Amino acid sequence: MARSRLQEILEAHAAPMGLGTAEPGGKMRCVACGHRCLIPAGHAGVCKVRFNRGGTLLGPWGYVAGVQDDPIEKKPFYHALPGTRALSFGMLGCDFHCGYCQNWVTSQALRDEVAGAPVRETTPAALVALARKSGALTVTSTYNEPLITAEWGVAVFQEARAQGLRTAFVSNGNNTDEAIAHLKPWCDFYKVDLKGFDDANYRKLGGTLQSVLDGIERVYRAGIWLEVLTLVVPGFNDDERQLGGIAGFLAEISRDIPWHVTAFHPDYKFNDRDATPPQSLLMAAEIGKGAGLRYVYAGNLPGKVSTHENTYCPHCEALLVERRGFALRRHLLRDGTCPQCRAPIPGRWHEAETLPYLRLAEHASVRGLGPWL
């Protein structure tokens, strides 16, 4: 599909967006992400999918470019309904341009002629019906940056909530007060990818460090369940200064924020370095613990990161949740508390009606959905 043809298709799958305000001269101020683009008529914002047509801000609507049935641990959420499924859906476009993006075929579709994924028309009701059919308890907006498609995400979330499902956002954290106010009534879980602690590096990716730090604190203050991930990239953000800065920043907000440190593998434009070794994740985990964080997880190198895949009680050190990769092996929490000392463990844990969905290790697989719509 030619790039110009893709642009035409996306413009045909657009609707008026609420996260924007009119400015003099027919311009629109988009407030979906931290760039706060001032968009003249006939132009698009940094993300390339929110655009001004005749003084109306339009953005993505009525399609998906990817749908997958995943373990919720893959998002990753470790303190939100562990051992259950999450239906993940995404659109096209991003407000960043990370050279190591693992979802670049969707996120960079309008920047890179090699990128692009088929666009399939759908509705919120169809996506939620698919989630229910697959046994998912959560629907997750992910793959591209969900902030730039937040209005569509909320429409799906509203339908999901009406059907008794939970909702989740997997984001770069470059949000705004307006976007979080729009999401807050409908979003249960929010994961932020904190990509380092160096502003110069962040600007290479298309953002600023401070905007993302503000976004993390904004989500936490809104009361949405928050987990933070850092993909540890050799030669980019794997030094002790940056990892210590991240850990210290999170601990200042709350020592109970789960921090995931995960391994990079060469992808997209970052093919000039090796994959992250287990030692780097173990170092990052120890830095997090040293900063006072109570829940630090080393991910996506199953069996190579000591006990850092598991959840332990920070008070009595009892094992609470045992994992290997995306597989849940044991879940010992009772009503969100430690079974040994009865200390409450922060998170969004299982209620009685969700317990039948736990199938332990069999939930590790990622399931294709075939002709899903």
SERO-4910 file (N, C-alpha, C, O; in steps of 0.05 Angstrom, whole numbers):
BEGIN
 pado doro    nc1    nc2    nc3   cac1   cac2   cac3    cc1    cc2    cc3    oc1    oc2    oc3
  Met    A     17    -24      0      0      0      0     18     25      0     35     28     18
  Ala    A     14     43    -20     30     67    -21     24     85      3      2     84     14
  Arg    A     44    100     10     40    117     34     17    137     30      1    141     48
  Ser    A     15    149      6     -6    168      1    -33    155      2    -52    167     12
  Arg    A    -35    130     -7    -60    115     -5    -67    110     24    -90    111     32
  Leu    A    -47    104     41    -52    100     69    -63    125     82    -81    124     98
  Gln    A    -51    148     75    -61    173     86    -90    177     78   -106    186     95
  Glu    A    -97    171     54   -125    174     45   -144    156     61   -165    164     69
  Ile    A   -135    131     65   -151    113     81   -156    123    109   -178    121    119
  Leu    A   -135    133    122   -137    142    149   -155    167    151   -170    171    170
  Glu    A   -153    184    131   -170    208    131   -199    201    127   -217    215    137
  Ala    A   -204    178    114   -231    169    111   -242    156    136   -266    154    141
  His    A   -223    147    153   -231    134    179   -224    154    201   -208    148    219
  Ala    A   -237    177    200   -232    198    220   -259    210    229   -279    208    215
  Ala    A   -258    221    253   -282    234    264   -273    258    281   -250    260    288
  Pro    A   -291    276    287   -284    299    304   -274    290    331   -285    272    344
  Met    A   -253    303    340   -240    297    365   -247    317    387   -249    341    381
  Gly    A   -251    308    411   -258    325    433   -234    338    447   -237    359    459
  Leu    A   -210    326    444   -186    336    457   -173    357    440   -151    353    430
  Gly    A   -186    380    437   -176    402    421   -193    427    425   -216    425    433
  Thr    A   -181    450    421   -195    475    424   -189    493    399   -168    491    387
  Ala    A   -209    509    392   -206    527    370   -189    551    377   -191    562    399
  Glu    A   -172    559    358   -154    582    361   -160    602    339   -171    594    319
  Pro    A   -151    626    341   -155    646    320   -144    637    293   -124    622    292
  Gly    A   -156    646    272   -146    640    245   -153    612    235   -140    603    217
  Gly    A   -173    599    247   -180    573    239   -162    551    248   -165    528    240
  Lys    A   -143    557    266   -125    537    276   -138    521    299   -157    531    312
  Met    A   -128    497    304   -137    481    326   -113    474    344    -92    466    334
  Arg    A   -118    476    370    -98    467    389   -105    439    399   -125    436    413
  Cys    A    -89    419    391    -94    392    400    -81    388    428    -59    396    432
  Val    A    -96    376    446    -87    373    473    -86    343    481    -87    336    505
  Ala    A    -85    325    461    -85    297    467    -58    288    478    -57    270    495
  Cys    A    -36    301    470    -10    293    480      6    318    488     -3    341    483
  Gly    A     29    314    499     45    336    510     56    355    489     66    376    497
  His    A     55    348    464     64    367    443     45    391    440     54    412    432
  Arg    A     20    387    447      0    409    445      2    424    419      6    448    418
  Cys    A      1    409    397      5    420    370    -16    442    364    -40    438    369
  Leu    A     -6    464    353    -24    484    341    -25    478    311     -5    481    297
  Ile    A    -48    469    302    -50    458    275    -66    476    257    -90    480    261
  Pro    A    -54    488    236    -69    504    217    -88    486    200    -84    462    198
  Ala    A   -108    498    188   -126    483    171   -110    471    148    -93    483    136
  Gly    A   -117    445    142   -104    431    121    -78    417    129    -64    406    112
  His    A    -72    418    155    -47    406    165    -53    386    187    -75    385    198
  Ala    A    -32    370    193    -34    350    215    -15    357    237      4    373    233
  Gly    A    -19    345    260      0    349    282     24    331    280     28    317    260
  Val    A     41    332    300     66    316    301     60    286    296     75    272    283
  Cys    A     38    276    307     31    248    305     22    240    277     23    216    270
  Lys    A     15    259    260      7    256    232    -21    243    228    -30    239    206
  Val    A    -35    237    250    -61    225    247    -84    242    259   -107    236    256
  Arg    A    -77    264    272    -96    284    281    -92    309    264    -70    320    263
  Phe    A   -113    318    251   -110    339    231   -133    358    232   -155    352    241
  Asn    A   -128    381    221   -148    403    220   -160    405    192   -146    411    172
  Arg    A   -186    399    191   -200    401    165   -221    423    168   -242    419    180
  Gly    A   -215    446    156   -234    468    156   -242    478    184   -265    486    188
  Gly    A   -223    478    203   -228    487    230   -239    466    248   -248    473    270
  Thr    A   -240    441    240   -249    419    257   -226    400    261   -213    391    242
  Leu    A   -220    393    286   -199    374    292   -210    346    288   -229    338    301
  Leu    A   -198    331    270   -206    304    264   -183    284    272   -160    292    273
  Gly    A   -191    260    279   -172    240    287   -183    212    282   -205    208    273
  Pro    A   -166    191    289   -173    163    282   -199    154    294   -205    160    318
  Trp    A   -214    139    278   -240    128    288   -248    104    271   -245    104    246
  Gly    A   -260     84    284   -274     63    269   -257     42    256   -266     28    238
  Tyr    A   -231     39    265   -215     18    253   -195      8    274   -191     20    295
  Val    A   -182    -14    268   -158    -23    283   -137    -33    262   -144    -41    240
  Ala    A   -112    -31    271    -90    -42    254    -77    -66    267    -58    -77    257
  Gly    A    -87    -74    290    -77    -97    304    -95   -105    327   -105    -87    342
  Val    A   -100   -130    330   -116   -141    353   -103   -167    361    -96   -184    344
  Gln    A    -99   -171    387    -86   -195    396    -97   -202    424   -104   -185    440
  Asp    A    -99   -228    429   -108   -238    456    -82   -246    471    -69   -265    464
  Asp    A    -76   -232    493    -51   -235    507    -56   -241    537    -78   -236    547
  Pro    A    -36   -253    550    -35   -252    579    -32   -223    588    -17   -208    575
  Ile    A    -45   -215    609    -42   -188    618    -14   -182    627     -5   -159    627
  Glu    A      1   -203    634     29   -199    642     47   -190    619     68   -179    623
  Lys    A     37   -193    594     53   -184    571     52   -154    567     68   -143    552
  Lys    A     34   -140    580     30   -111    575     53    -94    584     58    -74    570
  Pro    A     68    -96    606     63   -116    627     48   -102    650     55    -80    659
  Phe    A     28   -117    661     16   -110    687     20   -134    705     11   -156    698
  Tyr    A     32   -130    728     36   -152    747     18   -149    772     15   -169    786
  His    A      7   -125    776    -10   -121    799    -38   -115    791    -53   -101    805
  Ala    A    -46   -125    767    -73   -121    757    -84   -147    745    -76   -154    723
  Leu    A   -101   -160    760   -114   -184    751    -95   -205    740    -98   -214    718
  Pro    A    -74   -212    755    -54   -231    745    -66   -257    736    -85   -267    749
  Gly    A    -55   -268    715    -64   -294    705    -89   -293    687    -99   -314    680
  Thr    A    -98   -269    680   -121   -267    662   -113   -256    635    -89   -249    631
  Arg    A   -132   -255    617   -126   -247    589   -133   -218    585   -150   -206    599
  Ala    A   -119   -206    566   -125   -178    558   -127   -178    527   -109   -186    513
  Leu    A   -149   -167    517   -152   -163    488   -138   -137    481   -147   -115    490
  Ser    A   -117   -138    466   -102   -114    458   -111   -105    431   -114   -121    412
  Phe    A   -114    -79    428   -121    -67    402   -105    -42    397    -98    -28    416
  Gly    A    -99    -36    372    -84    -12    366    -91      0    339   -104    -14    323
  Met    A    -83     25    335    -88     39    310    -60     45    298    -41     30    301
  Leu    A    -58     67    283    -33     75    270    -24    102    280    -41    119    287
  Gly    A      2    106    281     13    133    287     24    135    315     17    119    333
  Cys    A     42    154    319     54    159    345     64    188    346     69    200    326
  Asp    A     65    199    371     77    226    374    107    225    379    119    246    381
  Phe    A    118    201    381    147    197    383    157    182    358    141    172    342
  His    A    183    180    355    194    164    332    219    149    342    241    153    332
  Cys    A    214    131    361    236    116    374    249     97    354    235     82    340
  Gly    A    276     98    352    290     82    333    290     52    340    297     36    323
  Tyr    A    283     45    365    282     17    373    254      7    377    250    -14    390
  Cys    A    234     21    367    206     13    372    201    -15    362    208    -22    339
  Gln    A    189    -31    379    182    -59    372    155    -61    358    148    -82    349
  Asn    A    140    -39    357    115    -38    343    116    -18    320     96     -5    314
  Trp    A    140    -15    308    144      6    289    126      4    264    121     24    251
  Val    A    118    -20    257    101    -23    233     74     -9    236     62     -1    216
  Thr    A     65     -6    261     41     10    266     47     38    275     34     57    265
  Ser    A     66     41    293     71     68    304     83     87    284     77    111    284
  Gln    A     99     77    265    113     95    246    101     93    218    115     99    199
  Ala    A     77     85    216     64     79    190     64    104    172     65    101    147
  Leu    A     62    128    183     60    152    166     87    166    164     89    188    152
  Arg    A    108    155    177    134    168    175    154    151    159    172    162    147
  Asp    A    149    125    158    168    107    145    153     91    123    133     78    129
  Glu    A    162     93     99    148     81     76    148     50     78    131     37     66
  Val    A    167     39     94    168     10     97    147      1    117    138    -22    117
  Ala    A    139     19    135    120     11    156     91     11    145     86     21    123
  Gly    A     73      0    161     45     -1    153     33    -27    160     46    -48    157
  Ala    A      8    -27    168     -7    -51    174    -35    -48    163    -45    -26    161
  Pro    A    -48    -70    156    -75    -68    145    -95    -55    164    -94    -60    188
  Val    A   -111    -38    153   -132    -24    169   -158    -40    166   -167    -45    144
  Arg    A   -170    -47    189   -195    -62    188   -217    -46    203   -213    -38    226
  Glu    A   -239    -42    190   -261    -28    202   -273    -44    225   -275    -69    223
  Thr    A   -281    -31    246   -293    -44    269   -309    -24    285   -310      0    278
  Thr    A   -321    -34    306   -337    -17    325   -328    -24    353   -318    -46    358
  Pro    A   -333     -6    372   -328    -13    400   -343    -39    408   -332    -55    423
  Ala    A   -368    -41    400   -384    -65    407   -371    -90    396   -371   -111    410
  Ala    A   -360    -89    371   -348   -113    360   -323   -121    375   -318   -145    379
  Leu    A   -307   -101    383   -282   -107    398   -288   -119    425   -275   -138    434
  Val    A   -308   -108    438   -315   -119    465   -328   -147    462   -323   -164    479
  Ala    A   -343   -151    442   -354   -178    437   -332   -198    433   -333   -221    442
  Leu    A   -311   -190    418   -288   -207    414   -273   -213    440   -265   -235    445
  Ala    A   -271   -192    457   -258   -196    483   -273   -216    500   -261   -234    512
  Arg    A   -299   -214    500   -315   -233    516   -314   -261    505   -312   -280    520
  Lys    A   -313   -263    478   -312   -289    466   -285   -303    472   -284   -327    476
  Ser    A   -263   -287    474   -237   -298    479   -232   -303    509   -211   -314    516
  Gly    A   -250   -294    526   -247   -298    554   -230   -276    567   -222   -279    590
  Ala    A   -225   -254    553   -209   -232    565   -225   -217    586   -250   -214    583
  Leu    A   -212   -209    607   -225   -192    627   -218   -163    624   -229   -146    638
  Thr    A   -199   -157    606   -189   -129    602   -186   -124    573   -179   -141    558
  Val    A   -193    -99    564   -187    -90    537   -165    -69    540   -167    -51    557
  Thr    A   -145    -70    522   -121    -53    525   -116    -38    499   -114    -50    478
  Ser    A   -114    -12    501   -106      5    479    -75      6    478    -63     16    497
  Thr    A    -63     -3    456    -34     -7    455    -25     -8    426    -40      0    408
  Tyr    A      0    -17    421     13    -20    395     22      6    383     46      9    377
  Asn    A      4     25    379     13     52    372     11     68    398      5     57    419
  Glu    A     14     95    397     11    111    421    -19    116    426    -31    131    410
  Pro    A    -31    106    447    -60    109    450    -69    137    457    -93    143    454
  Leu    A    -51    154    466    -60    182    472    -70    195    447    -90    211    449
  Ile    A    -58    190    424    -67    204    400    -92    192    388   -103    203    369
  Thr    A   -102    170    400   -127    158    392   -145    156    417   -161    137    419
  Ala    A   -142    174    436   -155    171    462   -185    172    460   -199    158    475
  Glu    A   -196    187    442   -225    189    440   -237    162    431   -258    153    441
  Trp    A   -224    149    412   -232    122    403   -228    102    426   -245     86    431
  Gly    A   -206    104    440   -201     86    462   -222     88    484   -232     68    494
  Val    A   -231    113    490   -252    116    510   -278    105    500   -293     93    516
  Ala    A   -284    107    475   -309     95    464   -308     65    468   -329     53    475
  Val    A   -285     52    463   -283     24    468   -285     18    498   -298     -2    505
  Phe    A   -272     34    514   -272     30    543   -301     32    554   -308     17    572
  Gln    A   -316     51    544   -344     54    554   -360     29    548   -375     20    565
  Glu    A   -357     18    524   -371     -7    518   -361    -30    535   -377    -46    544
  Ala    A   -335    -31    540   -323    -52    556   -334    -51    585   -341    -71    597
  Arg    A   -334    -27    596   -344    -24    623   -373    -32    625   -381    -44    645
  Ala    A   -388    -26    605   -417    -33    605   -420    -63    605   -441    -74    614
  Gln    A   -400    -78    595   -401   -107    594   -385   -120    618   -381   -144    618
  Gly    A   -377   -103    637   -364   -114    661   -335   -119    658   -323   -132    675
  Leu    A   -322   -108    637   -293   -113    633   -277    -89    644   -287    -67    648
  Arg    A   -251    -95    649   -232    -74    657   -219    -62    632   -221    -74    610
  Thr    A   -205    -40    635   -194    -26    613   -165    -17    620   -159    -12    643
  Ala    A   -148    -15    599   -120     -9    604   -108      7    581   -116      4    558
  Phe    A    -89     24    588    -74     41    569    -45     33    571    -34     31    593
  Val    A    -31     29    548     -2     24    547     10     47    531      8     48    507
  Ser    A     24     65    545     29     92    534     58    100    539     72     89    556
  Asn    A     67    120    523     93    132    528     93    153    550    114    163    558
  Gly    A     69    159    561     67    177    584     68    207    577     67    223    595
  Asn    A     69    214    551     70    242    543     42    254    543     32    263    522
  Asn    A     29    253    566      0    260    567     -3    289    576     16    304    580
  Thr    A    -28    297    579    -36    324    587    -58    322    609    -70    301    613
  Asp    A    -62    345    622    -84    346    642   -111    339    628   -127    324    639
  Glu    A   -114    349    604   -140    345    590   -143    316    582   -165    305    585
  Ala    A   -122    303    573   -124    275    565   -130    257    589   -147    239    587
  Ile    A   -117    262    611   -122    245    635   -150    250    646   -162    231    655
  Ala    A   -159    275    645   -187    280    654   -207    265    636   -227    255    646
  His    A   -201    263    610   -218    248    591   -217    218    597   -238    205    595
  Leu    A   -194    208    604   -191    179    609   -200    170    636   -211    148    639
  Lys    A   -196    187    656   -199    178    684   -225    163    690   -223    143    704
  Pro    A   -248    172    680   -272    157    687   -274    129    675   -290    113    683
  Trp    A   -257    123    655   -260     99    639   -236     81    639   -237     58    628
  Cys    A   -213     89    650   -188     74    648   -181     62    676   -179     77    695
  Asp    A   -177     36    677   -170     23    702   -140     21    707   -131     25    729
  Phe    A   -125     13    686    -97      8    689    -82     25    668    -91     28    646
  Tyr    A    -58     35    676    -43     52    657    -13     46    661     -2     49    682
  Lys    A     -1     36    639     28     31    639     42     52    623     35     59    601
  Val    A     63     63    635     80     83    622    107     71    616    119     58    633
  Asp    A    116     75    591    143     67    583    162     91    587    162    110    571
  Leu    A    177     90    609    196    111    616    223    103    603    236     85    612
  Lys    A    230    118    582    251    108    564    280    116    573    299    110    558
  Gly    A    283    128    595    309    136    605    306    160    623    284    167    631
  Phe    A    329    171    631    329    194    649    348    215    639    363    228    654
  Asp    A    349    219    612    366    238    599    350    253    579    340    242    560
  Asp    A    348    280    583    331    295    565    341    296    536    326    295    517
  Ala    A    368    296    533    379    296    505    371    271    491    364    272    467
  Asn    A    372    248    504    363    223    492    333    224    485    324    215    464
  Tyr    A    317    235    504    288    237    499    282    253    474    264    247    459
  Arg    A    297    275    470    292    292    447    299    277    421    287    283    400
  Lys    A    318    259    422    323    242    398    300    224    391    296    216    368
  Leu    A    283    218    411    260    201    407    235    217    399    215    205    392
  Gly    A    237    243    402    214    260    394    199    271    418    177    282    414
  Gly    A    209    270    442    196    280    465    214    295    484    237    301    476
  Thr    A    205    300    508    222    312    529    218    295    554    197    285    560
  Leu    A    240    293    570    239    278    594    218    290    614    203    275    626
  Gln    A    219    316    617    201    328    637    172    323    632    156    319    650
  Ser    A    164    324    606    136    319    599    127    292    608    105    288    617
  Val    A    145    272    604    138    244    612    138    241    642    120    228    653
  Leu    A    157    254    656    157    253    685    131    265    696    119    254    715
  Asp    A    123    288    685     98    300    693     75    282    687     56    280    703
  Gly    A     76    268    664     54    250    657     51    227    676     29    219    683
  Ile    A     74    216    686     73    194    705     60    203    731     42    190    742
  Glu    A     69    226    740     57    236    765     27    243    762     12    239    780
  Arg    A     20    252    738     -8    259    733    -26    234    734    -48    235    745
  Val    A    -17    212    722    -32    187    723    -35    178    752    -56    170    761
  Tyr    A    -13    178    767    -14    169    795    -33    186    811    -50    175    826
  Arg    A    -32    212    808    -50    230    824    -79    226    816    -97    231    832
  Ala    A    -84    218    791   -111    213    782   -124    188    794   -148    184    793
  Gly    A   -107    171    807   -118    147    819   -121    124    801   -134    104    808
  Ile    A   -111    126    776   -111    103    758    -88     85    766    -66     95    772
  Trp    A    -92     58    766    -70     41    774    -47     43    754    -51     40    730
  Leu    A    -23     49    764      0     56    748     22     35    751     29     28    774
  Glu    A     33     26    729     58     11    729     77     24    708     67     34    688
  Val    A    103     23    713    122     36    696    142     16    685    151     -2    700
  Leu    A    149     18    660    168      0    647    192     16    636    188     38    625
  Thr    A    216      5    638    239     16    624    252     -7    608    262    -26    619
  Leu    A    252     -4    582    266    -22    564    296    -14    566    303      8    558
  Val    A    312    -32    577    340    -26    582    356    -30    556    360    -53    548
  Val    A    365     -9    544    378    -10    517    408     -5    521    416     17    530
  Pro    A    425    -24    514    454    -20    516    463      5    502    457     10    479
  Gly    A    479     21    517    491     45    506    472     68    503    480     89    493
  Phe    A    447     65    512    427     86    510    417     95    538    416    119    544
  Asn    A    409     76    554    398     83    580    406     63    602    393     62    623
  Asp    A    427     47    597    433     25    616    455     32    636    465     15    650
  Asp    A    461     58    638    481     66    658    468     71    685    444     75    687
  Glu    A    484     69    706    474     71    733    461     98    739    442    100    755
  Arg    A    472    119    726    460    146    731    431    147    722    414    157    737
  Gln    A    426    137    698    398    139    688    380    120    703    358    128    711
  Leu    A    389     95    708    372     76    722    366     86    750    344     83    761
  Gly    A    387     97    763    383    107    790    365    131    790    349    135    809
  Gly    A    366    148    770    348    171    768    319    163    765    302    174    778
  Ile    A    314    142    748    287    132    745    277    121    772    255    128    780
  Ala    A    293    104    784    284     91    809    279    112    831    259    110    845
  Gly    A    296    132    833    292    152    853    268    169    848    253    176    867
  Phe    A    263    176    823    239    191    816    214    176    823    196    188    835
  Leu    A    212    151    816    188    135    822    184    133    852    162    135    862
  Ala    A    206    128    867    204    124    896    194    150    909    180    148    930
  Glu    A    201    173    898    191    198    910    161    201    907    148    213    924
  Ile    A    150    190    885    121    191    881    108    171    899     90    177    915
  Ser    A    117    145    897    107    124    914    125    100    912    132     91    889
  Arg    A    133     89    934    150     65    934    134     40    924    146     19    920
  Asp    A    108     43    922     91     21    914     86     19    884     72      1    875
  Ile    A     97     38    868     94     36    839    111     13    828    135     13    832
  Pro    A     99     -7    816    116    -28    804    132    -17    781    123     -3    763
  Trp    A    158    -25    781    177    -17    760    187    -42    746    199    -59    759
  His    A    182    -43    720    191    -66    704    215    -58    688    215    -37    674
  Val    A    237    -73    690    260    -69    673    262    -93    654    264   -115    663
  Thr    A    262    -87    628    260   -109    609    283   -107    588    296    -86    586
  Ala    A    287   -129    574    310   -132    556    303   -122    528    283   -130    517
  Phe    A    321   -107    517    320    -98    489    331   -120    471    349   -135    479
  His    A    319   -123    448    332   -139    427    333   -121    401    316   -105    397
  Pro    A    354   -125    385    358   -107    362    333   -107    344    322   -128    336
  Asp    A    323    -83    338    299    -80    322    299    -53    309    312    -34    318
  Tyr    A    285    -52    287    280    -27    271    306    -14    264    322    -25    248
  Lys    A    313      9    275    337     24    268    360     19    288    382     29    284
  Phe    A    354      4    310    375     -1    330    386    -29    326    382    -46    343
  Asn    A    399    -33    304    411    -59    299    442    -58    302    456    -76    293
  Asp    A    451    -37    315    480    -33    318    490    -41    345    513    -35    352
  Arg    A    474    -56    361    482    -63    388    470    -90    395    451    -99    382
  Asp    A    481   -103    415    472   -129    423    447   -127    440    440   -105    450
  Ala    A    434   -149    444    411   -150    462    421   -146    491    444   -149    497
  Thr    A    402   -138    508    408   -133    536    415   -159    550    399   -178    549
  Pro    A    438   -160    563    445   -184    578    430   -185    605    422   -165    615
  Pro    A    426   -209    616    412   -211    642    425   -195    664    411   -185    681
  Gln    A    451   -192    663    465   -177    684    456   -148    685    455   -137    707
  Ser    A    449   -137    663    440   -109    663    413   -107    677    408    -87    692
  Leu    A    395   -126    673    369   -126    686    372   -131    716    359   -118    732
  Leu    A    390   -149    723    395   -154    751    406   -129    765    398   -122    788
  Met    A    424   -115    752    435    -90    763    413    -69    766    411    -56    787
  Ala    A    396    -66    746    374    -47    747    355    -54    770    345    -36    784
  Ala    A    349    -80    773    331    -88    795    342    -81    822    328    -72    840
  Glu    A    368    -86    825    381    -79    851    381    -49    856    378    -40    878
  Ile    A    385    -33    835    384     -4    837    356      4    846    353     21    864
  Gly    A    335     -8    834    308     -2    843    303     -8    871    291      8    886
  Lys    A    311    -32    880    308    -39    908    323    -21    926    314    -13    948
  Gly    A    347    -13    918    364      5    934    351     32    937    356     46    957
  Ala    A    336     41    917    322     67    919    297     66    936    285     86    942
  Gly    A    290     42    945    266     39    962    241     29    949    221     26    962
  Leu    A    242     23    923    219     13    909    213    -16    920    231    -32    922
  Arg    A    188    -21    925    180    -46    938    175    -68    917    176    -92    923
  Tyr    A    169    -60    892    161    -80    872    177    -74    846    169    -57    830
  Val    A    199    -88    842    216    -85    819    217   -111    804    223   -132    817
  Tyr    A    212   -111    779    210   -136    763    229   -135    739    230   -115    725
  Ala    A    243   -157    735    260   -160    711    245   -179    692    239   -201    699
  Gly    A    240   -169    668    223   -185    651    235   -194    625    258   -186    618
  Asn    A    221   -210    611    225   -221    584    252   -236    580    261   -239    557
  Leu    A    264   -245    602    287   -264    600    280   -286    620    294   -288    641
  Pro    A    260   -302    615    250   -322    635    272   -340    645    288   -351    630
  Gly    A    272   -343    672    291   -361    684    320   -350    686    337   -364    697
  Lys    A    325   -326    676    352   -315    676    356   -291    695    377   -279    695
  Val    A    335   -284    710    336   -260    726    330   -265    755    318   -249    769
  Ser    A    340   -288    765    337   -296    793    307   -296    800    291   -308    786
  Thr    A    300   -284    822    272   -284    832    257   -259    824    236   -254    835
  His    A    268   -243    806    257   -217    800    232   -218    782    222   -197    774
  Glu    A    223   -242    776    197   -244    762    174   -246    781    151   -243    773
  Asn    A    180   -251    806    159   -257    826    152   -233    843    167   -213    844
  Thr    A    129   -234    856    120   -214    875    123   -225    903    114   -247    909
  Tyr    A    136   -209    920    140   -217    948    128   -196    966    127   -172    959
  Cys    A    120   -204    990    110   -185   1009    134   -168   1019    154   -178   1028
  Pro    A    131   -141   1018    154   -124   1027    156   -124   1057    176   -113   1068
  His    A    137   -135   1072    137   -134   1101    149   -160   1113    165   -159   1131
  Cys    A    140   -183   1102    150   -208   1114    165   -225   1093    175   -247   1100
  Glu    A    167   -216   1068    182   -229   1047    169   -256   1037    183   -271   1024
  Ala    A    144   -260   1044    131   -284   1034    126   -282   1004    121   -261    994
  Leu    A    128   -305    990    122   -306    962     92   -302    958     75   -315    971
  Leu    A     85   -284    941     56   -277    936     47   -286    908     26   -298    906
  Val    A     63   -281    888     57   -289    860     82   -299    848    103   -285    847
  Glu    A     81   -323    837    104   -335    824    100   -335    794     78   -344    785
  Arg    A    119   -326    779    117   -324    750    142   -335    736    163   -336    748
  Arg    A    138   -343    711    161   -349    694    153   -338    666    135   -349    653
  Gly    A    166   -317    657    157   -304    633    129   -293    637    124   -279    657
  Phe    A    112   -299    618     84   -290    620     66   -309    635     42   -305    638
  Ala    A     78   -331    644     62   -352    657     60   -348    687     80   -343    701
  Leu    A     36   -349    697     30   -348    725     31   -376    737     15   -393    729
  Arg    A     49   -381    756     52   -408    767     37   -411    793     24   -431    798
  Arg    A     39   -390    810     24   -391    836     14   -363    842     28   -343    838
  His    A    -10   -363    853    -23   -338    861    -33   -342    889    -53   -356    893
  Leu    A    -19   -330    909    -25   -336    937    -38   -314    952    -44   -317    976
  Leu    A    -42   -292    940    -56   -269    953    -84   -277    961    -97   -292    947
  Arg    A    -93   -266    983   -121   -270    991   -134   -243    996   -126   -228   1015
  Asp    A   -153   -236    980   -167   -210    982   -147   -186    981   -150   -167    995
  Gly    A   -126   -190    965   -106   -168    962    -87   -165    985    -74   -145    988
  Thr    A    -85   -186   1002    -68   -184   1025    -49   -208   1025    -54   -229   1013
  Cys    A    -27   -205   1040     -7   -226   1043    -20   -248   1060    -30   -242   1082
  Pro    A    -19   -273   1052    -31   -295   1067    -16   -300   1093    -26   -313   1111
  Gln    A      9   -291   1095     25   -297   1119     22   -275   1141     18   -281   1164
  Cys    A     25   -249   1133     24   -228   1153      0   -210   1150     -4   -192   1166
  Arg    A    -16   -215   1129    -41   -200   1124    -37   -171   1117    -56   -155   1118
  Ala    A    -13   -164   1109     -8   -137   1099    -22   -132   1073    -21   -150   1055
  Pro    A    -35   -109   1069    -47   -104   1042    -26    -99   1022     -6    -85   1027
  Ile    A    -29   -110    998    -10   -107    976    -23    -89    954    -44    -97    943
  Pro    A    -11    -66    948    -24    -48    928    -27    -62    901    -10    -76    892
  Gly    A    -50    -56    889    -56    -68    863    -85    -69    858   -101    -59    874
  Arg    A    -93    -81    836   -121    -86    830   -123   -116    827   -120   -127    805
  Trp    A   -130   -129    849   -129   -158    850   -156   -170    844   -175   -156    839
  His    A   -156   -196    844   -180   -211    836   -203   -208    856   -199   -209    880
  Glu    A   -226   -203    845   -251   -206    861   -261   -234    857   -252   -249    840
  Ala    A   -281   -241    873   -290   -269    873   -298   -278    845   -294   -301    837
  Glu    A   -311   -260    829   -322   -269    804   -300   -273    783   -305   -285    762
  Thr    A   -276   -262    788   -254   -266    768   -238   -291    773   -223   -299    755
  Leu    A   -239   -302    796   -222   -325    803   -225   -349    784   -205   -362    779
  Pro    A   -249   -355    774   -251   -377    756   -235   -374    730   -230   -394    716
  Tyr    A   -227   -349    723   -211   -345    699   -182   -353    702   -168   -355    682
  Leu    A   -173   -357    727   -145   -364    731   -140   -392    722   -153   -411    731
  Arg    A   -120   -395    704   -113   -422    695    -83   -426    697    -71   -443    684
  Leu    A    -70   -409    713    -42   -410    718    -26   -412    693    -30   -396    675
  Ala    A     -7   -431    690     13   -429    669      2   -430    641     14   -420    622
  Glu    A    -22   -441    637    -33   -443    610    -39   -415    599    -44   -412    575
  His    A    -40   -395    617    -45   -368    608    -21   -354    597    -22   -330    591
  Ala    A      1   -369    594     25   -356    583     25   -351    554     39   -334    544
  Ser    A      8   -365    539      9   -363    510     -4   -338    499    -22   -326    512
  Val    A      6   -329    476     -7   -308    461    -23   -321    439    -13   -337    423
  Arg    A    -49   -315    438    -67   -329    420    -74   -312    396    -83   -289    399
  Gly    A    -71   -323    372    -80   -309    349   -111   -311    347   -123   -329    358
  Leu    A   -122   -291    334   -152   -290    333   -163   -296    305   -187   -296    302
  Gly    A   -145   -301    286   -155   -307    259   -171   -285    247   -166   -261    252
  Pro    A   -191   -292    231   -209   -271    219   -228   -260    240   -251   -269    242
  Trp    A   -218   -242    256   -232   -235    281   -255   -215    277   -271   -212    296
  Leu    A   -257   -202    254   -279   -183    251   -294   -189    225   -313   -175    218
***
